[in-house]
Amino acid sequence: MTMPDLPAYAERSLPAEHGGRPIRWSEWGEAPKLSHACDWCGDPGPCVMAGGRQGNPLAKDDPLRWFVAYRCSSCQETRVYQQTGAADLKPIAHFKPESPKGGRT
Ligand SMILES: [Zn+2]
């Protein structure tokens, strides 16, 4: 039995900077915990995530900041957050997918 080909959507590139300072991103990897199904396409996941960092711990005027990005591996919906506390995430970017909403059933 063969599966029908799912349409492939292009990955979005992550923001290269925030607040005028560059962000360095890790490679994409599978998210460690099972995420809920994708809000956009309904893909059950798990999604993929990447970590980002900016700043220089040795420079007083360039504080460290941490970022995290989550991407649906099916429709490529991508959300980017700045970590503002131990468990607080502030959304800084949201890339809507090119696929039709609810396209995966
Ligand atoms: Zn999706």
Residues whose N, C-alpha, C, O or C-beta is under 5 A from the ligand:
A	BS01	ZN	C38 W40 C41 G42 D43 C72 S74 C75 Q76 E77
